[in-house]
Amino acid sequence: MNAPAEARTLPSMNLNILLIGTSIVAIVVGTLAVTRPAAFLESKGATVSAAAIIWMREVGVLIFAQGITAFLLRNEPLTPAVRAFLFGGAVTQFGLLPIEIVGYWRGSLTKLGGVLPNSILHATLGSMLLYSALA
């Protein structure tokens, strides 16, 4: 016999906390990427150039937008649309995970202290989002 629907879904409080946490991180990181792109690049040991600053700001806007979306979804039940957002967020995190690691190994990024925290964040957040999407 199948378990009742409430037993097969992620408790709404846990989803609320995940979405609030995700939104805080994304809004802060996105804001910093838009307003302080050179400092962001330097923290990873990347070469600061006009093109890199433009790219960092573009990525910052995307991260900020994902944070706003997570915040707006924080009180929603675990609907198919919310699951789609969570799954898309997990894909984003797991897609970002190897990029800086490879950049560090190839010497494009020279500061492990700027790469390692992001890598841990991508792995952790990606896992939490995927788990929640599949709950």
N, C-alpha and C positions, 0 to 999 in steps of 0.2 A: 504494500500500500504506500502511496506517496505521502510525504510529509505535508502538513498544511502550508499554505503560501507564506505565512508569517515565519515559519521555521526555516524556510529556504531563502530568505532574503536577509540582507545585511541590516542589522538594527539601525533605525533612522538616526539615532544619536551618534553612532560611529560614523555614518556617512556625513552627517553634519560637521563633525569634528574634522574629518578628512578634507572636506571641501573648504572649510574655513582655513585650515592649515595650508592647504594648497594655494588658496587665494592670497594669503599673507605673503608666503614665499614668492609667488609669481609677481605680485604687485611690487614688492620691494626690489626684487632682482630686475624686473622690467624697468622700473623707474630709474634705478642706478645705471642700467645699460643705456637708457635714453639720455640721461642728464650727465653722466660721468663715463662716457665710453672709453676715453683714453686710460683712466685709472683702472677700469675693468680689464682692458687689454694688458696693461702693464702688470696687473696682479697675476697674470698667467705667464708672463714672460714673452708675450707676443709683440711683434713689431707694430708700433703705432704708425698708421698712415691714414691719409684722408679716406681712402677706400675702406679700410678696416673700421674706421669710425662710423662711416655711413652704414656699413653692414651691421655693426654692433647696435646702432640705433634702430635699424629695421627689425632685428631680432628682439630687441627690447620692447618694441611696440607689440609684437606677437606674444611675447611672454606676458606682458601687462594685460593684454586682451584675454588671454587664457585665465589669468587670475581674476579678472572682473567676471568672466563667465562662471567660474567656480563659485565665486561669492554669490552671484545671483541664483545659482542652483542649490545653495546650501540647505534650504528648507524644503526642497522637493522630495517626493518619495522616489524610490529606486525604479523609475519607469524605463522603458526601452530607450527613450531619448537621453536620460541621465546615464544609463549604461553606455550608450554610444559616446557620450562626452568622456566618461571615465576610460573607456577603451582607447579612444583617440589620444587622451592624455598619456596613457601607458605607452602607446606606440611612439609618441613624441619623446618621452623620457628614455625608453630603450633605444630609440634611434639616435638620441644625443649622446648616450653613454659612451660609445667607443670613439667618438670624434676627437675629443680632447686627449684621450689616452693615446691614440695613434699620433696625434700632433706632438705630444710630449716625446714619444718614442722616436719620432722622426726629427726632433730638434726644433720644430716650429714654435712650440711652447716650451719654455725653459724653466718655469717655476712649478715644481711639483706641488707646492703649497697652495697654488691657485687652481690646480687641476684636480687633485685628490678630493677636496670637499665636494666639488661639483659632481664628480664621478659617484661618490657615495650617495649624494642627494638623488641623482638620476636613478641609480639602482633601487634605492629605498622607495622613492616616490613612485617609480614605475611599477614596482611589485605591489605596493598598496593600492594603486589605481586599478591594476589588472585584477587583483584579488576581489576588489569591490565590484568591478564590472561583471565578473563571473559569478559573484555570490548569489 
